[in-house]
Amino acid sequence: MQRNTTIPPLATLKDQARRLRADLTARGHDTTHAQALEMLAHQMGLRDWNTLAALAGRTNAPTPLTLGARITGRYLGHDVAGTVLAIAAHGGLTRLTIKLDEPVDVVRFDSFSSLRRRITVSLNDDGETPQRTSDGQPHFVRMAA
């Protein structure tokens, strides 16, 4: 199912869900507000209301990923930008190989460093890695283009 590219504001979505519930109730189908919210999300091609609500809150949602696309984000605490070299579906995640514009030091020790020019990350639907650093931050978080 294709996702809509334009997501209305949250207030508009909630109003649509209220109207949907009222219409269904008038036709003899008792529906809760939560069920109407979920139906609205499914109608828009999304897996659930939480996903739709999160997208509605974004004023600058990231563009779809394609080979050669520009991508910006935060990798191991560093702001990075680069070009997507490879994309693959991997265990429910999107696996990307990114060629960075500027190398990034992935070591936090003063005694040595390790610069990376390419990184491979697996992103969930929220644009971040499920893997976390010891302080709880995702290894990579995609920023809006």
C-alpha positions in Angstrom: 0.0 0.0 0.0 1.3 3.4 -0.9 1.7 6.1 1.8 0.2 9.6 1.3 3.0 12.2 0.9 1.0 14.9 2.7 -0.1 14.3 6.2 -2.6 16.8 7.7 -2.0 18.4 11.1 -2.9 16.3 14.2 -6.0 18.4 15.0 -7.4 17.7 11.5 -6.7 14.0 11.8 -8.5 13.8 15.1 -11.5 15.6 13.6 -11.6 13.2 10.7 -11.6 10.3 13.2 -14.5 11.8 15.1 -16.5 12.2 11.9 -15.6 8.6 10.8 -16.8 7.3 14.2 -20.0 9.3 14.0 -20.7 8.0 10.5 -20.1 4.4 11.5 -22.2 4.8 14.6 -25.1 6.2 12.5 -24.9 3.2 10.3 -25.1 0.8 13.3 -21.4 0.0 13.7 -20.4 0.9 17.2 -16.8 2.1 17.1 -14.6 3.6 19.8 -12.6 6.7 19.1 -9.3 4.6 19.3 -10.7 2.3 16.7 -11.5 5.2 14.4 -8.0 6.6 14.8 -6.5 3.2 13.9 -8.8 3.0 10.8 -7.7 6.4 9.7 -4.1 5.4 10.0 -4.7 2.2 8.0 -6.6 4.2 5.4 -3.5 6.4 4.9 -1.3 3.3 4.4 0.3 3.4 7.8 0.6 0.6 10.4 -1.1 2.4 13.3 -2.3 5.6 14.9 1.0 6.2 16.7 2.9 6.2 13.4 0.4 8.6 11.8 0.5 10.9 14.8 4.3 11.0 14.8 4.3 11.9 11.1 1.7 14.5 11.6 3.9 16.2 14.1 6.8 16.5 11.7 6.8 19.7 9.6 9.8 18.5 7.6 9.4 14.7 7.3 12.4 13.1 5.6 12.3 12.4 1.9 12.2 8.7 0.8 15.6 7.0 0.6 17.0 6.1 -2.9 20.4 5.3 -4.2 22.5 8.4 -4.5 20.2 10.4 -2.2 21.7 12.9 0.2 21.2 12.1 3.8 21.9 13.9 7.0 21.8 12.7 10.6 23.6 12.2 13.8 26.1 9.3 14.1 27.6 8.4 17.4 27.2 12.0 18.6 28.5 13.6 15.5 26.5 15.5 12.9 27.1 13.9 9.5 26.0 14.2 5.9 26.6 11.9 3.0 25.4 10.0 0.0 23.4 6.7 0.1 25.5 4.0 -1.7 23.3 1.0 -0.9 19.9 0.2 0.4 18.4 -3.1 1.5 15.5 -4.4 3.5 17.0 -6.3 6.5 14.9 -7.9 9.2 12.1 -5.3 9.1 14.7 -2.5 9.0 16.2 -0.5 6.2 19.9 -1.1 5.9 21.9 1.8 4.4 25.5 2.2 3.4 26.4 5.9 3.5 29.5 7.6 2.1 30.2 10.5 4.5 31.2 13.9 3.1 33.6 14.3 6.0 35.2 11.4 8.0 34.0 11.0 11.5 36.0 9.8 14.5 34.1 6.9 16.1 36.4 6.6 19.2 35.9 8.8 22.2 39.4 8.3 23.7 42.1 11.0 23.4 44.9 8.4 23.0 43.8 7.3 19.6 41.2 7.8 16.9 39.4 5.8 14.2 38.1 7.8 11.3 35.3 6.4 9.2 34.4 7.5 5.7 31.6 4.9 5.2 29.1 3.7 7.6 26.4 1.0 7.4 23.3 1.5 9.6 19.9 -0.3 9.9 17.1 2.2 10.4 13.6 1.5 11.8 10.5 3.4 10.6 11.3 6.3 12.9 14.7 6.8 11.1 16.9 5.6 13.9 18.9 2.5 14.7 17.5 0.2 17.3 21.1 -0.2 18.7 22.0 2.2 21.4 25.2 3.6 22.9 26.0 3.1 26.6 24.2 6.4 27.3 21.0 5.3 25.6 21.3 7.3 22.4 20.7 5.6 19.0 23.9 5.0 17.0 22.3 6.9 14.1 19.3 9.2 13.8 18.2 10.5 10.4 17.4 14.2 10.1 14.9 15.8 7.8 16.3 16.8 4.4 
